[in-house]
Structures are given as structure tokens and as C-alpha cells.
Amino acid sequence: MEFLLSLKIAVRALRTNKMRSFLTMLGIIIGIAAVIAMVAIGTGASRIISEQIASIGSNILLVLPGSRTAGGIRLGSGSTPTLTFDDAKAIKTQCPAVANAAPIVRGGAQVVYGNMNWSTVVMGITPEYLAVRDWPVTEGRNFVQSDVEGATKNCLIGKTVADTLFGSENPLGKIVRVKKIPFTVIGVMDRKGRSPQGSDQDDIVFVPLRTAQRKLFGSQFPNSVGSIMVQAKSDLELGRAEEQVNALLNQRHKIGPNREPDFTVRNLTELLDVAEQSTKAMSLLLGAVASISLIVGGIGIMNIMLVSVTERTREIGIRMAIGATERDILLQFLTEAVLLTLIGGIIGMLLGVGGAKLVSIIFDWPTLISFQAIAIAFCFSGAVGIFFGFYPARKAASMNPIEALRYE
């Protein structure tokens, strides 16, 4: 009953000064809305990174050609083909921690079907590549080893290429021309989305590795490959797989103890995990910055409540004269402060959720509304009311009734 009475008095006091009450709540409204919107945007960014990590595959190492020195001139990384198809075979068979190794040859080409043409990425692969990338074929079939060894003119196409060249037509069995060479479409890949670098992973054509080496991207080093994607057997084996790949390639390439390797092994999972952690840290930072406005709003509430205590000094004196205790006065003004912050918190939550949705629609940026963030923000708004409302309430409760009645 005591609390309900304080609540009624608080509502009446807030309704008496509607504009002042609204302006007092504005800091809390903006603070709560900003916290919820910023956390939603940051969480959406984290989800994008997580999806990109999943799209790369799990437990992945990428082996790239290194640099060489020729005639006293140091050539850049990747400028000389130092990796071969046989290196990939050796990695798969001689490294116990490795589950799969997929050599890759990559280039660009114009792909033509009928009167449609499209410039895209063409990649020469082996059947293991799709297993390493966890990239299923939704229509048709994957390459088999005979496609690679026989350098067949078969190809797999990504969703973007399929939609661009064929539209609603079924691509399976159709003939496309890659660099004027006819290829039969034997499969369509599942949609992968954007890569961590932002490129469209579905804008791609896969051909057998030997076909790419011999017929599309001729080289004076016919057995060379552009890179090798290696998959460890598990997360726990990833570090050991990296050590084994380095040791094996050093041995195969005759790299002495004082010589720099002509290859580079990169742990993609570690790199992408760092990116994900950075995004989470940025999300927390955005939330922390937005929380500052809550503190500013709380200071505004303390200021207004102190003004209210001064204005209502005679009212406080009258209430004390007719029997109100210090506890009653404290509860009355504390209830007003908490009610201000809670109402502001509810309005801020609605604006924050609406703002996050609006950002998602206008900028095509995925936002993830966190109910945990909403609950924390709401509880925090109540805590702000108690913290910043306590001093004015305590000041009102500690007044001398006689002095309060004399106040003009």
C-alpha cells in the first residue's frame, strides 16, 4: 500500500509537469535506443563474419607460393610458381594430421552461352576441393578423378553464373564456351555468399585442374599450381598439420636451415577468428559509447529532481507535519526518479528496435536484436533512476519539517 501511494503521487507529479518530465526522460530514451541499436548493428556484423568463416570451411590452411631471388633481384611473393600438383599429393599422403589437400589454378575468363556472356573467375580444381570447402553441388555431380586425369571439358558453375547466363533455364548438360573452348555443365554449386574480402563466391566456374593447366592457363611450368588448400583432421590437429606441411615442403623444395622458404602457409581459421574477435570488441565498444548517454541522462534526472525538491519544499513540510516519515518522503521521490527512467527506458527500447530494423532495411545491413541487451538496458535504466535519484530523495527526506514549512 505504501508503495502504491508513492506511485500515485509520483504519477501525479510527473503529469503536472509533462514537458519537463519528457525532456528529463529524453536522455534516457536516447541512451537506451542507442545502446540497443548499436549492439544490434555490432551483433549483425559478428554474424556476417561468422557466416564468412563458415563459408571458407573448417580447419583450413592455405599454402601459397613464396618469393625467389633471380640475378640478384628479389621477386615478389607468388611471382614464381613454386608449388606443384605433386606437392599437394605428398601433403595429403605424407602428413598424418592432414585430411585433404586440394591444389588450385585460378584465372579470369569470358564465359559465353548463346547470346549471353559473362566475365568471371575460372578455377581449376580436383574433387577434394569441394570437400575441403564444404561446398555441395545442388544439381548434377562433382568432378571425379577421371575428369582431372583425362583433362575433360566438363565444368561446374556457381549460382551467380547460372542465374546470369541461364536465368530460369536448367544449365545441366548445356554447352558454355570458356576462352572459346566448349565445356559441358555437369553441376551447379550451392550458394556460398560473400567471402571475407567481400567478393561474390558464387561468381565462379570450376573446371578440372589438368584442363585448366593444359587448355586454359598455359604455363612454362605445366605441373605448377597457384595455391594448395589443406584441411586438417580437426581443430586440435590444425597446429600439428601446419608444422607437418612446413616440414614436408621444406624437404621437397630442398630448403636449407639458413634459407627462406619459397612458400607460405597461412592459417585461415586463426586469421578469421581474429577478425571475429575484433568485430565483437567493436560491438562492445559501440555499446559502451552509447551507454555514456545513459549516464548523461541520469545526471539530467538528478538535476531535475533537485529542482523538484526545492519547488516542493512546503509540500514536504506539510507531509511531514501530518505524520509522513523520512522513509515515506525518500520512497516518494525515489519512485518518481525510477518511474522517469523506466518510462524512458520503454520508449527507448521501442525506438532502438525500430532504429535497428530501419538500418537493416535502408542500408541492407543485417541486424540482430538481442533480447539480452534489451533486458540489460531496461534494468540499467532502472538502476540509473535509483542511483541518480537517491541523492535528491535523501535531501528531501532529511529536511527539517519546521524549516520546510517556513520556506517561501
C-alpha positions in Angstrom: 0.0 0.0 0.0 2.8 2.4 0.9 4.5 1.8 -2.5 1.2 2.2 -4.4 0.6 5.5 -2.6 4.1 6.7 -3.6 3.5 5.6 -7.2 0.2 7.6 -7.4 1.9 10.7 -6.0 4.8 10.2 -8.5 2.4 9.8 -11.5 0.5 13.0 -10.4 3.8 14.9 -10.0 5.0 13.9 -13.5 1.7 14.7 -15.1 1.7 18.2 -13.6 4.9 19.0 -15.5 4.5 16.9 -18.6 7.0 18.8 -20.8 9.7 18.9 -18.1 9.1 15.2 -17.5 9.5 14.4 -21.2 12.7 16.5 -21.5 14.1 14.8 -18.4 13.4 11.3 -19.9 14.9 12.3 -23.3 18.5 11.5 -22.2 17.4 8.0 -21.0 15.3 7.5 -24.2 18.3 8.3 -26.5 20.7 6.3 -24.3 18.6 3.1 -24.3 17.8 3.5 -28.0 21.5 4.0 -28.9 22.6 1.0 -26.8 20.1 -1.4 -28.4 20.7 -0.1 -31.9 24.5 -0.2 -31.7 24.5 -3.7 -30.1 22.1 -4.9 -32.8 24.4 -3.5 -35.6 27.5 -4.9 -34.0 26.0 -8.3 -33.5 24.9 -8.3 -37.1 28.5 -7.6 -38.1 29.7 -10.5 -36.0 27.1 -12.8 -37.6 28.4 -11.7 -41.1 32.0 -12.6 -40.0 30.8 -16.0 -38.6 29.0 -16.8 -41.8 32.1 -15.9 -43.8 34.2 -18.1 -41.6 31.8 -21.0 -42.1 31.8 -20.4 -45.9 35.6 -20.8 -46.1 35.5 -24.2 -44.4 36.8 -25.6 -41.1 40.4 -26.3 -40.1 41.8 -24.7 -43.2 45.4 -23.9 -44.1 46.3 -22.1 -47.3 49.7 -22.8 -48.9 50.8 -20.0 -51.3 53.9 -19.7 -53.5 56.6 -17.6 -52.0 59.3 -15.4 -53.4 62.6 -16.1 -55.2 65.7 -14.2 -56.0 66.9 -14.3 -59.6 70.0 -12.5 -60.8 70.3 -10.6 -57.6 66.7 -9.3 -57.9 64.2 -10.4 -55.3 60.9 -11.3 -56.9 57.6 -10.7 -55.1 55.6 -13.4 -53.3 53.7 -15.5 -55.8 55.7 -14.2 -58.8 57.3 -17.6 -59.4 55.4 -20.9 -59.4 56.9 -22.9 -56.6 54.1 -25.2 -55.8 53.1 -28.3 -57.9 50.4 -30.9 -58.2 52.8 -33.4 -56.7 53.3 -31.2 -53.6 49.5 -31.5 -53.0 49.6 -35.2 -53.4 52.5 -35.5 -50.9 50.8 -33.3 -48.3 47.7 -35.5 -48.4 49.5 -38.8 -48.2 52.5 -38.0 -46.0 51.1 -35.6 -43.4 49.2 -37.6 -40.7 47.3 -34.6 -39.4 46.0 -33.6 -42.8 42.6 -34.9 -44.0 42.6 -33.4 -47.5 44.8 -31.3 -49.8 43.3 -29.5 -52.8 45.6 -27.8 -55.5 44.1 -24.8 -57.2 44.8 -23.0 -60.5 43.0 -19.7 -60.8 42.4 -17.1 -63.6 39.8 -14.9 -65.3 37.9 -15.6 -68.5 34.8 -14.7 -70.5 32.1 -17.3 -70.4 29.6 -17.5 -73.2 26.3 -19.2 -73.6 24.1 -18.5 -76.7 23.9 -14.7 -77.0 24.8 -14.2 -73.2 28.3 -13.7 -71.9 29.8 -13.0 -68.5 33.3 -12.2 -67.2 34.0 -14.4 -64.2 36.6 -16.3 -62.2 37.6 -19.7 -63.6 39.3 -22.1 -61.1 40.9 -25.4 -61.9 40.4 -27.9 -59.0 40.3 -31.5 -58.0 37.3 -33.3 -56.5 38.9 -32.8 -53.0 38.4 -29.0 -53.2 34.7 -29.1 -52.7 35.1 -31.4 -49.7 37.7 -29.1 -48.1 35.4 -26.0 -48.7 32.3 -27.9 -47.6 30.7 -26.7 -50.8 28.0 -29.1 -52.1 26.7 -29.5 -55.6 23.0 -28.9 -55.5 22.3 -30.0 -59.1 24.3 -32.5 -61.1 27.5 -34.1 -59.8 31.1 -33.2 -58.7 34.2 -34.0 -60.7 35.7 -37.4 -60.3 39.4 -38.3 -60.6 39.0 -39.3 -64.2 37.8 -35.8 -65.1 41.1 -34.5 -63.7 43.4 -37.1 -65.1 41.7 -37.0 -68.5 41.5 -33.2 -68.6 37.9 -33.4 -69.6 35.9 -30.4 -70.8 33.3 -30.5 -68.0 32.6 -27.6 -65.7 30.7 -26.7 -62.5 29.1 -23.2 -62.2 28.2 -21.0 -59.3 24.7 -19.7 -58.7 25.6 -16.2 -59.9 26.9 -17.5 -63.2 23.9 -19.9 -63.6 21.4 -17.1 -62.9 23.2 -14.7 -65.3 23.7 -17.0 -68.3 20.7 -19.3 -67.9 18.1 -17.5 -66.0 15.2 -19.9 -65.3 16.7 -22.5 -67.8 18.2 -25.7 -66.5 22.0 -25.4 -67.1 22.8 -29.2 -66.8 24.1 -30.6 -70.0 24.3 -27.2 -71.7 27.5 -26.2 -73.5 29.3 -23.0 -72.5 32.4 -21.5 -74.0 35.3 -20.6 -71.8 38.1 -18.8 -73.8 36.3 -20.2 -76.9 36.7 -23.7 -75.6 33.4 -25.7 -75.3 32.6 -27.1 -71.8 29.6 -29.2 -70.7 27.9 -28.0 -67.5 27.7 -31.1 -65.2 26.8 -29.4 -61.9 25.5 -26.2 -60.2 27.0 -25.2 -56.9 25.1 -24.4 -53.7 25.0 -20.7 -52.9 28.0 -19.5 -50.8 27.6 -15.8 -50.5 30.3 -13.2 -49.9 33.9 -14.0 -49.0 35.7 -12.3 -46.1 37.2 -9.9 -48.7 33.7 -9.0 -49.9 33.8 -10.8 -53.3 30.9 -12.9 -54.6 32.0 -16.5 -54.1 29.1 -17.7 -56.4 30.5 -15.8 -59.4 32.8 -18.7 -60.4 33.3 -21.5 -62.9 35.1 -24.7 -61.8 37.0 -26.9 -64.3 39.2 -30.0 -63.8 42.7 -29.0 -62.7 44.5 -30.6 -65.6 42.1 -29.0 -68.0 42.9 -25.5 -66.6 46.7 -26.2 -66.7 46.8 -27.6 -70.2 44.0 -25.9 -72.1 43.0 -22.6 -70.4 46.0 -21.2 -68.5 49.1 -22.5 -70.3 52.4 -22.1 -68.4 56.0 -22.9 -69.0 55.7 -24.9 -65.7 52.9 -27.3 -66.7 52.7 -29.1 -63.3 52.6 -25.9 -61.2 49.6 -24.8 -59.2 48.6 -21.4 -57.9 47.9 -22.5 -54.3 47.0 -25.5 -52.2 44.2 -25.6 -49.7 44.8 -28.0 -46.9 42.2 -29.3 -44.4 43.4 -30.6 -41.0 41.6 -33.6 -39.4 40.3 -31.5 -36.5 40.7 -28.2 -34.7 43.2 -29.8 -32.3 45.3 -31.1 -35.3 45.5 -27.7 -37.1 48.7 -26.6 -35.5 50.3 -30.0 -36.0 49.2 -30.1 -39.6 50.8 -26.6 -40.2 54.1 -27.9 -38.8 54.0 -31.1 -40.9 53.2 -29.2 -44.1 56.1 -26.7 -43.5 58.5 -29.6 -42.8 57.4 -31.6 -45.8 57.6 -28.7 -48.3 61.0 -27.6 -46.9 62.2 -31.2 -47.5 60.7 -31.4 -51.0 61.9 -28.0 -52.1 65.3 -28.6 -50.5 65.1 -25.5 -48.3 68.2 -25.4 -46.0 68.2 -24.2 -42.4 69.5 -20.7 -43.4 67.3 -20.3 -46.5 64.0 -18.6 -46.7 61.1 -20.9 -47.8 59.8 -20.4 -51.3 56.2 -20.9 -50.0 53.9 -19.5 -47.2 51.5 -21.4 -45.0 48.6 -19.4 -43.7 46.2 -20.5 -41.0 42.8 -19.1 -42.3 40.9 -20.1 -39.3 43.2 -18.1 -37.0 43.0 -15.0 -39.3 39.2 -15.1 -39.5 38.9 -15.7 -35.7 40.9 -12.6 -35.1 38.6 -10.7 -37.4 35.6 -12.1 -35.5 37.1 -11.1 -32.1 37.8 -7.6 -33.4 34.2 -7.3 -34.5 32.9 -8.4 -31.1 35.2 -5.9 -29.4 33.9 -3.1 -31.7 30.3 -4.1 -30.8 31.1 -3.8 -27.1 32.8 -0.5 -27.7 29.8 0.8 -29.6 27.6 -0.3 -26.7 29.9 1.3 -24.1 30.0 4.6 -26.0 26.2 4.6 -26.3 25.9 3.9 -22.6 27.6 7.2 -21.8 24.4 9.0 -22.9 22.6 7.0 -20.2 24.9 8.5 -17.6 24.3 11.9 -19.0 20.5 11.3 -18.9 20.9 10.2 -15.2 22.7 13.4 -14.4 19.8 15.3 -16.0 17.3 13.3 -13.8 19.3 14.2 -10.7 19.3 17.9 -11.7 15.6 18.0 -12.3 14.8 16.1 -9.1 16.8 18.5 -7.1 14.8 21.4 -8.7 11.6 19.5 -7.9 12.6 19.0 -4.3 13.3 22.8 -3.9 10.0 23.6 -5.6 8.0 21.3 -3.3 9.7 22.1 0.0 6.5 23.3 1.6 4.7 20.2 0.4 7.4 18.1 2.0 7.0 20.1 5.2 3.2 19.6 5.2 3.5 15.9 4.7 6.0 15.6 7.5 3.8 17.7 9.8 0.8 15.4 9.3 2.8 12.2 10.0 4.9 11.3 7.0 8.2 9.7 7.9 11.6 10.2 6.4 11.2 6.8 4.7 7.9 7.9 3.1 9.5 11.1 1.6 12.5 9.1 0.4 10.3 6.5 -1.2 8.1 9.2 -2.9 11.0 11.0 -4.6 12.9 7.8 -5.4 9.7 6.4 -7.0 9.5 9.5 -9.2 13.1 9.1 -10.4 12.7 5.4 -11.1 9.4 5.9 -12.9 11.0 8.6 -15.1 13.8 6.2 -16.1 11.6 3.2 -16.6 9.2 5.1 -18.9 12.1 6.5 -20.8 13.6 3.0 -21.0 10.4 1.5 -22.5 10.2 4.3 -25.1 14.0 3.9 -25.8 13.6 0.2 -26.3 10.9 0.7 -28.9 13.0 3.3 -30.7 16.1 1.2 -30.5 14.4 -1.9 -32.0 12.8 0.3 -34.7 16.1 2.1 -35.5 17.9 -1.2 -35.9 15.2 -2.5 -38.2 15.3 0.8 -40.2 19.1 0.5 -40.6 18.7 -3.1 -41.8 16.1 -2.0 -44.4 17.8 1.2 -45.7 21.4 0.0 -45.7 20.8 -3.7 -46.3 22.8 -4.5 -43.2 21.8 -7.5 -41.1 21.0 -6.5 -37.6 20.4 -9.0 -34.8 18.1 -7.8 -31.9 19.5 -9.1 -28.7 16.8 -9.7 -26.0 19.6 -10.0 -23.5 20.8 -6.5 -24.5 17.2 -5.2 -24.2 16.8 -6.7 -20.7 20.2 -5.3 -19.6 19.4 -1.9 -20.9 16.0 -1.9 -19.2 17.5 -3.0 -15.9 20.3 -0.4 -16.3 17.8 2.4 -16.8 16.1 1.4 -13.5 19.5 1.3 -11.8 20.2 4.8 -13.2 17.0 6.1 -11.7 17.8 4.6 -8.3 21.5 5.8 -8.4 20.8 9.4 -9.6 17.5 9.7 -7.7 18.8 8.7 -4.3 20.6 11.9 -3.5 17.6 14.3 -4.2 15.3 11.8 -2.4 17.7 11.7 0.5 17.9 15.5 0.6 14.1 15.8 0.7 13.8 13.2 3.4 16.4 14.9 5.7 14.6 18.3 5.7 13.6 19.8 8.9 9.8 20.0 8.9 9.7 23.4 10.6 12.2 24.9 8.2 10.3 23.3 5.2 7.0 24.9 6.3 8.7 28.3 6.6 10.1 28.0 3.0 8.7 30.6 0.6 
